Amino acid sequence: MEQPRPVTTEDLARLKAELLEALHEMETRLLRAFFQYQEHADIKFRNISADVSNVNAAAELRLNNLEQRVVEIEKRLMLGGAA
C-alpha cells in the first residue's frame, strides 16, 4: 500500500484553480437560470399589462356609452318627453 505524501504548494494551487473553476461554473448556471426566469416573468408581466389595458379601454367605452345614454334621457325629460 502506498503511503500518503505531503501536500505541496503545487497541489494547493491546482486545488484552488479547480475550486475557482467549479465556483465560476456554478455562478454561470445560476445566472442563466435567473435570466431565463426573468425573461418568462417579463413576458407574463407584459401579457398581464396588455390585458389590464384592454379591460381599461373596454370599461372606458362602456362608461362613455352610459354617459351618452344618460344625457339623452335627461334631454328628453327636460323637453317634456318630446324628442
QUIPEWO-V920007 format. One record per pair of residues at least 4 apart in sequence whose C-alpha atoms are under 6 Angstrom apart, sorted by the first residue. I is the first residue (numbers start at 1). J is the second residue. Records with the same first field share a line. If there is no record, write none. Layout:
I: J, J
//
This chain:
31: 35
38: 42
76: 81
77: 81
//
